[in-house]
Amino acid sequence: MASNKTKFPPVTFSESGGIRYLHLGTPWIQGAMRIRDPNEIYLEYSQQMMAWLLFLQSKPKMQVAQLGLGTGSLAKFTLEHCPDVVNTVVELNPAVILAARTMFALPDDHTKLRVLQEDALAFVNNKRHQQQFDVLQVDLYDADAKGPVLSSLEFYQACYRTLKTVGVMTVNLFSQHKSFDINLNHICKAFQGRVLIFPESHDCNAVAIAFKGPMIKIDWERIVQRAKIIEKTTGLPTKSWANGLRAVNAHQEERLVI
C-alpha cells in the first residue's frame, strides 16, 4: 500500500474534439475517453491490450487483473462486453483512481470490479495471487512515459506466477525507447519465449502478448475468423490484428505456433 508520505505527480486533463485525456502533469497522454461513448476503448494500443480475447473465451467468473488504471478504459470495456468476468485493478496513485471515477465514468467497486490502491510489484509478489488470474494486462507508466516503471525479469516472473495454468498477459511497451528491448527480453525469459508483438502503433506503443499453458498451434484463418466475431460483438477494430501479428513475428508466417 502507498504510505501517506508517497509523492505523486499531479493529475491533469485536457479535451479536444470530444476526447478527454488524462495526464500526470506532463503532455504525455496516460489515457483517453470519447466523452459521448465512455465505455469505448479509444486509443489503439489500449484496444490491443484486449488481444487476449483472440485466444481465451470470455466466461463467467474469469479473473482479469489490470496493473495500472489510467482512465479505466480496459475495466469499463470488460464490464460491458465480458459478462460476469471479475476485474481487479491495481493503481498506486489515489488521484488517478479518483479521476477515473469522476472524470472518466469508471463505476464504483462492486462484485465484478475491485480497484486496489496498491503497488503493482507487491501485488504480483503476493503469494495469495499466485495462479489466480486468467488474464493480466500491464500498463505501468510514470509522468515521463519513457518506458514501463516495472521492467525487471523478477517482475515478469512474478506476473507469470499470478496467471493460472492457462493464461495470457498483454503489456504496453514503448517502442522508441531503450526500455523496449529490455522489457521484451525479460518477458521472453519469464514466458519461455512464448511472446508475440503487435506492430508499432502510430503513437509508438507496441503491445506484447505472452502465453502460459499448452502450446498453441492454429491456422491464421481461424484467428481471422475469431477477430471478425470480436469486432462484430464488441466493436473493437480487430480485423487487422491477425495480419499484423503474422507480419511482424518471425517464423509465424504459415500458421501460429507458440
Order of alpha helices (4+ residues) and beta strands (2+ residues): beta-beta-beta-alpha-beta-alpha-beta-alpha-beta-alpha-beta-alpha-beta-alpha-beta-beta-beta-alpha-alpha-beta
